[in-house]
């Protein structure tokens, strides 16, 4: 009987030991599973939080992109331009790069093409344009365009511009009754000046034949005027086309120190 009791006691002890081991293993598995599940929940919560933050940043970026931006061309180079956005510090931007939401598409020493929210504009030196947002719609005929010119070391005001869409450089001359350029420039621009009204003009070399013609359009900065009367002088005078009063008289001019502002009323 004692032998049987001892045998039974050993069996019970072994059974209890195995049961405890099984219970311990199951509990560990349960704890690990609970921990893994909690970690997964935590990661899922963090992922949702990051996704929410990303959406918020994306919304903010879209909001910034949709805002109107005032873009100014401060300096122009081949494949680069110094631009200022909303009056902030100007930065030299390479073609294809973006600065404060403004992408420089291309640039040379005469003009730069910039893009904001899919809208493209051509800027000449010192010209400005309002782009993007609710103000990106085409300007009405009554909305003013303007350009700021700076006096050079000779005391003159010069600006790149366009005659019939072709690039030129103008010298602002309030003493010239007409926009005036020489016959070489006229030939380069494809203007048939000989069909114009013939007269004479006084030059440094004496009197020279001058032909009065009508120009389809002249652009200076963001200002474009149509049907401008101009004079074409045979020869090489003036060396630089003169932006005279047939253009300037249709603008508001304001000079302050070494700065001149031309504004289309």
C-alpha positions in Angstrom: 0.0 0.0 0.0 2.9 2.3 0.8 4.5 1.5 -2.5 1.2 2.3 -4.3 0.8 5.5 -2.4 4.3 6.6 -3.2 3.8 5.7 -6.9 0.5 7.6 -6.9 2.1 10.7 -5.2 4.9 10.8 -7.8 2.4 10.5 -10.7 0.3 13.4 -9.2 3.4 15.5 -8.7 4.5 14.9 -12.3 1.1 15.6 -13.6 0.9 18.8 -11.6 4.3 19.8 -12.9 3.4 19.2 -16.5 0.1 21.1 -16.0 2.0 24.1 -14.5 4.4 24.1 -17.4 1.6 24.0 -20.0 -0.3 26.7 -18.2 2.9 28.9 -18.0 3.5 28.4 -21.8 0.0 29.3 -22.7 0.0 32.3 -20.5 3.3 33.5 -22.1 1.8 33.0 -25.6 -1.3 35.0 -24.5 0.9 37.8 -23.1 3.0 37.9 -26.2 -0.1 37.9 -28.4 -1.6 40.7 -26.3 1.6 42.7 -26.5 1.8 42.2 -30.3 -1.8 43.2 -30.7 -1.2 46.3 -28.6 1.8 47.1 -30.6 -0.1 46.7 -33.8 -2.8 48.9 -32.5 -0.2 51.5 -31.5 1.4 51.4 -35.0 -1.9 51.6 -36.7 -2.8 54.6 -34.6 0.5 56.3 -35.4 0.1 55.5 -39.1 -3.3 57.2 -39.0 -1.9 60.2 -37.2 0.9 60.5 -39.8 -1.6 60.2 -42.7 -3.7 62.9 -41.1 -0.6 65.1 -40.8 0.4 64.5 -44.4 -3.1 65.4 -45.6 -3.0 68.5 -43.5 0.4 69.5 -45.0 -0.8 68.7 -48.5 -3.9 70.8 -48.0 -1.7 73.7 -46.7 0.6 73.4 -49.7 -2.3 73.5 -52.1 -3.7 76.5 -50.2 -0.3 78.2 -50.6 -0.1 77.3 -54.2 -3.6 78.7 -54.8 -2.8 82.0 -53.3 -2.0 84.9 -55.6 1.7 85.7 -55.9 3.3 88.9 -57.0 6.4 87.9 -59.1 9.1 90.4 -60.0 12.1 89.9 -62.4 15.0 91.6 -60.7 17.8 90.4 -63.0 17.9 88.2 -66.1 20.6 85.8 -67.3 20.8 82.9 -69.8 18.9 79.9 -68.1 18.8 81.8 -64.8 16.8 84.7 -63.3 16.7 86.6 -60.1 13.1 86.7 -59.0 11.3 88.1 -56.0 8.0 86.7 -54.8 5.5 88.9 -52.8 8.3 91.4 -52.0 10.5 88.9 -50.3 14.3 88.7 -50.7 15.1 88.0 -54.3 16.8 84.7 -55.3 18.6 83.5 -58.4 16.7 80.5 -59.8 17.8 78.1 -62.5 15.4 77.2 -65.3 13.3 74.2 -64.2 13.6 75.1 -60.5 10.9 76.5 -58.2 11.1 79.3 -55.6 8.2 80.0 -53.3 5.7 78.3 -55.6 7.0 80.1 -58.7 8.7 77.9 -61.4 11.2 79.3 -63.8 10.5 77.8 -67.2 13.1 79.6 -69.2 15.2 82.7 -69.2 17.6 84.8 -71.3 18.9 88.3 -71.0 15.7 89.8 -72.4 12.9 88.0 -70.7 11.9 85.1 -68.4 8.9 82.7 -68.5 7.5 81.8 -65.1 4.7 79.5 -64.0 2.4 79.5 -61.0 -0.3 76.9 -60.6 -0.3 76.1 -64.4 -0.4 79.7 -65.4 2.5 81.1 -67.4 3.6 84.7 -67.8 6.5 86.4 -69.6 8.5 88.9 -67.5 11.0 91.4 -68.7 13.6 93.1 -66.5 12.0 94.9 -63.5 8.5 93.9 -64.6 6.0 92.4 -62.2 3.0 90.1 -62.5 0.3 88.9 -60.2 -0.3 85.2 -60.7 -2.2 82.3 -59.2 -5.3 82.1 -57.0 -8.4 84.1 -57.6 -6.3 86.9 -59.2 -5.0 84.7 -62.0 -7.8 85.6 -64.3 -6.8 87.8 -67.3 -6.6 91.4 -66.4 -9.4 93.7 -67.6 -8.6 96.6 -69.9 -9.1 99.0 -67.0 -6.7 97.2 -64.6 -3.3 98.9 -64.3 -0.1 97.3 -65.3 3.2 98.9 -64.2 7.0 98.7 -64.5 9.7 100.2 -62.3 12.8 101.5 -64.1 16.1 102.5 -62.4 18.4 105.2 -63.6 21.8 104.0 -64.9 25.2 105.5 -64.2 24.7 107.9 -67.2 21.4 109.2 -65.7 19.3 107.4 -68.3 16.4 105.0 -68.0 16.6 101.9 -70.2 14.3 98.9 -70.4 14.0 95.7 -72.5 10.8 95.5 -74.4 9.2 94.3 -77.6 8.0 95.8 -80.9 5.5 93.5 -82.6 6.6 90.7 -80.3 10.3 91.0 -81.2 12.8 91.9 -78.5 14.5 95.3 -78.4 16.0 97.6 -75.8 14.5 101.0 -75.3 15.9 104.3 -74.0 13.1 106.3 -72.3 13.1 109.8 -73.9 10.4 112.2 -72.9 11.8 114.7 -75.4 11.0 112.5 -78.4 7.6 113.1 -79.9 7.5 109.6 -81.3 8.8 106.2 -80.6 11.9 106.3 -82.9 14.3 103.7 -84.1 16.7 103.3 -87.1 16.1 101.6 -90.4 18.5 98.7 -89.4 16.2 97.9 -86.4 13.2 98.2 -88.7 14.7 95.7 -91.2 15.5 93.3 -88.3 12.0 93.5 -87.1 10.5 93.0 -90.5 8.8 96.5 -90.6 8.2 97.8 -94.1 9.0 101.4 -93.2 9.4 102.6 -96.8 5.6 102.4 -97.2 5.2 105.0 -94.4 4.9 108.7 -94.7 8.2 110.3 -95.7 9.7 113.3 -93.9 12.9 114.4 -92.3 14.5 114.4 -88.9 17.5 116.2 -87.4 20.3 113.9 -86.2 23.8 114.4 -85.0 24.9 113.9 -88.7 22.4 116.4 -90.0 19.0 115.9 -91.6 18.0 112.4 -92.5 14.9 110.8 -94.1 12.3 109.6 -91.5 9.3 107.5 -92.2 6.2 107.6 -90.0 4.6 104.1 -89.5 2.1 102.5 -87.2 3.3 99.7 -84.9 0.8 97.0 -84.0 2.0 96.6 -80.4 4.8 97.7 -78.1 5.5 96.0 -74.8 7.5 97.3 -71.9 7.4 95.0 -68.8 3.7 94.1 -68.2 2.5 97.1 -70.2 1.3 96.5 -73.8 -0.1 99.3 -76.0 -1.5 98.8 -79.5 -1.4 101.0 -82.6 1.5 103.2 -81.7 2.9 105.8 -84.2 6.6 105.6 -84.6 9.4 107.1 -86.7 12.0 105.1 -88.6 15.1 107.1 -89.5 17.3 105.8 -92.3 20.8 104.9 -91.1 22.2 104.0 -87.7 20.6 106.8 -85.6 19.4 106.4 -82.9 21.6 103.5 -81.8 19.0 102.5 -79.2 15.3 102.7 -80.0 13.7 105.7 -78.2 10.6 105.2 -76.2 9.0 108.5 -77.0 5.7 110.3 -76.2 3.4 108.4 -78.6 3.9 105.5 -76.0 4.6 107.4 -72.8 1.7 109.9 -73.1 -0.7 107.0 -72.7 0.8 106.1 -69.3 1.0 107.6 -65.9 4.7 108.5 -65.2 6.1 109.1 -61.8 9.8 109.8 -61.1 11.3 109.8 -57.6 15.0 110.2 -57.4 16.6 107.4 -59.4 13.4 105.5 -59.9 10.7 105.9 -62.5 7.4 104.1 -62.4 5.3 103.7 -65.6 1.7 102.7 -65.0 -1.1 101.9 -67.4 -4.2 103.7 -66.2 
